[in-house]
Amino acid sequence: MNLLGSYAVTDYAPWVADVWGFAKDGREFALLCCGNKLRVLDCTDPANIVLASEVDQPVTASDLKDVKVWGDYAYACQELGDVLVVDISDPDAAALVGSIPQEEICWPTPCEFAPNGGCHNLWIDERGYLFLLGVHFRATLIYDLASDPVHPRLVSSYNPGSIHDLCAFDGIAYLANPDPVQPEWEMVDFTDVLNPVRITGMSYEDPQYIHSCWPTDDRNYLLTTAEGAGDISSSSTSVIP
């Protein structure tokens, strides 16, 4: 693996959280979640990465965490605040066009953390279902982007506890669940998002804070990570058949 280029970020607050890529008209872009704004970087020439445009987060919100793309829109979640809907049809002029309100939503109610709203992570599957994870550090909420990408409808939820990360392919989701009572990586069938079905789960001794996971292309193995200090043997990447 060779480093082809880099982009220095010096004016962020409070940090850089996550990144996602997309292509448009033969150009390649990266969406960078800074704490206080979403940046669109032109990475077509990796040796000369340039800022194409950026969108400031609302002043009433806090800490952009994750971003994914559906069609000509990017969706960026905030730890405390609504999910931003950003038009990226022209990457050189990305624009905030809406939001998915989280202020009054938590599932189940009542909320345990103040202020209300916000989520930690998100995912969009190939059908256009938007999964908002760790809403109020508890539920996963599912929205339908295919019917209305700017004002999507909340259609379902999954609530085994706080889900830190999720990826889904062909209806099957792989979840990192750091619940303190039963921390584990899960497989859940979301073929019918109205009736999610748990397939299986696994953990190991002292996994610390279960963080993320991703399946291999053949779906035969799941690569996992856990977050925490201490013995690396209890927090390293695992390969799970």
N, C-alpha and C positions, 0 to 999 in steps of 0.2 A: 504494500500500500504506500503510495507516494502522495505527499501534500502538493496539490496543484495551485492552491491559492488560499487567501484568508481575507477576512473583513474585520477590521478593528472596531470595536464598540466601546466608546469611552464616555458617552453622555447618557447612560441609561439609569433607570431607577425603578426598583431596587436591584435588578439583575436581568440577565438573559435567561429565559426559561426553556424555550423549545423552538423547533424549526420544522418546516414542511416545504416540499417543493412542488412546482407545477410548470408546465410548458405552455407557451402561447406564441403562435405565429413564428415558429422556428426558434424562439428564444427560450432560455431556461431561467427560472426564477426561484428564489428562496423566500419564504415568509418567516420572518424572525420575530418572536415574541419577546420584546423588551418589557421591562416592568411597567413602563409608562406609555408605550406605543407599539403599533404593529408596523414593521418595516418590510418593504418589498425590495429585494435585492436582485439585480440582474447579474446572473452567474453564467451567462452564455460564454464569456471568456473567463474561465476560472482564475486566470492570472491577473485579471483586472475586474474584480467584482465592484459594482457601483450601485449606489442607492437610486432606485427608480422612482419610488414614492413612499409615503408613510402616512399612517392614520393615527392621530392621538387618541388615547383612551379618554372616556368622559371623566371630567374632573371629580365626579361624585363616586367613581369606582376605584378599584384597587387591583393592581398586579395581574397583567396579562399572563396566562399560564400556558395555553396550548392553542393550536390552530390547525384546521383541516380545510379541504377544498371540495366543493360540489359545483360543477359547471363553472359559471362565471362569478361564483361567490366564494369568499373565504369566511369561516366562522371561527372566532377567537373568544375563548372563555376567560373569565376573570375570577380570581379567588374570592373576591367580594364584589359582586356586581353582575350586570346582565351579560349575555353572550352577544358579541358584536357581529353584525352582518355587514360584510365589506364587499363592494363591487370591484372585482379585479379584471373586468373585461378589457380595460385598458390599464395594464400594469404600471404605466408611467403616470397614471392619475387615479390611483386607488381611492375609493370614497366610501365613507360610512353611510349606509342606506337604511339601516334599521337595527333592531336589537331583539333578542328573545328574552322577555322579562323573567328575572329570577327573584326579584325583590320579595314577592309574596308567596313564592313556591318553596315548599320543602315537603318531603314525603318519607315517612308519615309525619303528620302534624301532631303536636306543636313542635316548632323548631327548638333545637337545643343550644344553638350558637347564635349570638348576636354580632353584627347585624344580619338580618335575614338575607338569603340569596347567595348566589355565586357557586361556581363549581371548579374542580381542580383539574379536570382533564376532559377530553372529548374524542369521539371517533365517528366517522361517517362510512357506512357500508355501501356496497355497489348498488343497492336499491334506493339509496337516498334517505336512509334512516340515520338520524343524528342521535348519538348516545352521549348524554351529559353525565359525567362520572363524579361521584363524591359531592353531589349537590348537598350543601350543608354538611359535608363529610358523612353522608349517609346514603341516600338513594341514587340509583341510576335512572334518569328520565330519558324517554325516547320520543323524538319529534319526527314528523314526516316532511322532508324537504321536497320530495318529488311533486307534491300537490301545490305547494307554495313556498319557494325558497327564501322569500323575504319575511313572510309571516307564517312560519310553519306551525302546525297543530300538534299539541302534546297528545300522543296516542297510547302510551303505555309506560310502565315503570318496572324496575327489577330491584328488589330491596333485601338482599341477604346481609347487608351491612355496607360499610364504606368500601367502594371499589376504587383503587388507585389508578389502574390503567386497564385498557381493554382494546383488543383488535378483533375484527370479525370478518370472515370470508365465507361466502356461500351459506349464510345463515348460521354458521357456527362461530361462537365468540369464545375468546380466550381471555380470562379475567385474572387480574392480580388483586386479591382480596386480603388487605392487611388487618382484618378484624382481630382485635386482641384476644378474643375468646377462641376463635378457630381460624387462624391465618392460613391461607392456602391459595394455590392457583386452581382455577376452575375452568371447565368447559361447559358452556350453556348453549342449548339449541334455541336460536331466535328466529327459526324459519317462520313461525307465527309469533310476531312481536307482542300480540295480545296475550299469549300464553307461553312465556319462556319456560323451558324445561332444562333443569340441571342434568348434565350427562355424568360428570365425574369431578373429582377434585383430589389434590394431593398436597402434602407438605413434607417437611422433614424437621428434625430436632433443632430448635432454636433458629428459625429462619429470620429472626429480627423483623424488620419492616418490609413486607413483601411489596415490591415496587413495580415490576413490569414483566412482560413476556411477549414472545413472538414465535409462531410456528415456522418450521422449515417449509420449503415450497411443496414438498410431498405430503405435508401435514402429519408425518409420522413421528416428529419430535417437537417438543416445546422448549425453547430457550428462555430461561428465566433469570431474573436478578432480584436480589434483596438489598435493602438500604439500611446501613447501620455501621457503627464502629465495632471493632473487636476482631476476633479470629476470622480471617478471610475464608476459612473453610466453611463457615456458617453463613456467608453472605456472597459467595461467588456465583458465577453463572453455572447453571445446571442444564443437563440435557435429559429430558424426561420422555421416555417412550409412551 
